Amino acid sequence: MKWDFDSVGPSLGPAALVFAGLVCAVGAAPARADYPDKPVRIIIPNSAGGPSDIMGRVVAPILQEALGNSFVVENVGGGGGNIGMSRVARAEPDGYTLLLATTTFIINPGLFPNPNYDPIKDFASIAELGASPNIFAVLPTLGVKSVEELVALARRDMAKFNIASPPIGSSSHLAVEMFKQRADLKPAAVVFHTGGGQALQALLANTVQVNIGVLAPIHPHIKSGNVVGLAVTGTQRWHDLPDIPTMIELGYKDFVTENLTALVAPVKTPPEIVARLEKAVLTGLGKPENRERLAQGGFAVSAKTGKEFHQRLERDVPMFKKLIQDAGIKMPGAQ
């Protein structure tokens, strides 16, 4: 129905105007109900081939199957992840540009003076997807079998105690700094590497005493006995490493540093679209085949609601900002 308000003129009273407005509103609703009626982009804010790609390649088919149309993964690297994240923050809030947020989404506001986005204010949380913890790993030749023994050894000869870490500002690096602060090991040297694989190789070559890194690449070495796992930094023990405790179990309160993934959208995305995406992705992550695929990639499915993820942001963003400030962590070249 088409309404010509100019031709109706003054004869159309206030009640009729209200009714006309309602008709127009009802007429506009089906377009949103048909969401998505064109391809949806899922931006991953780093280069292809990383752990977040594993999650992206699982989540996109889940959403496509549940909602129809195409969900296309697009890698937008650079700026420590800030380029991709700020692009989504400023995208049209229509549900057709989403962000697969990683741990850097939470950490970067503490690392960069101006990352060009605010994780709490600029985004609508859809769901927390899954996480991979970090793990404390040493060689069997070091002769320690627990974090307690590791701390005692380090305190006896701090000058000979080195910790391997991936790049500055990674979740693994923050786990290192948190450990140094909590265990009173601040003088311990941190040896930075370009990635988790290089940090692991330094441990295997026995040029460092401990590696605190992402679980996935270290996992097979623990299984083979080449490396000893002392503790994981997740909220619970890893499913097939039941003898390795969490740092929380060892008395390190709130010691959780994970390689987290979540799905978010620009902040003004219609709530009904956010709710539809949330339901679809959480349902899909509940399927055994998807959980198994992610477990093989080193992820434990968390499948938490958007509200729960937003609460995590409100807790973790200021916590990591303080940790970064207290540790004096500076990103090279950050302005």
Buried (B, 14 or more C-beta within 10 A) or exposed (E): EEBEEEEEEEEBEEEEEEEBEEEEEEEEEEEBEEBBEEEBBBBBBBEEEBBBBBBBBBBBEBBBEBBEBEBEBBBBBEBBBBBBBBBBBEBEBBBBBBBBBBBBBBBBBBBBEEBBBBBBEBBBBBBBBBBBBBBBBBBEEBEBEBBBBBBEBBBEEEEEBBBBBBBBBBBBBBBBBBBBEBBEBEEBEBBBBEBBEBBBBBBBEEEBBBBBBBBBBBBEBBEEEBBBBBBBBBBEBBEEBEEBBBBBEBEBEEBBBBBBBBBBBBBEBBEEBBEBBBBBBBEBBEEEEBBEBBBEBBBBBBBBBBEBBBBBBEEBBEBBBEBBEEBEBEBEEBE
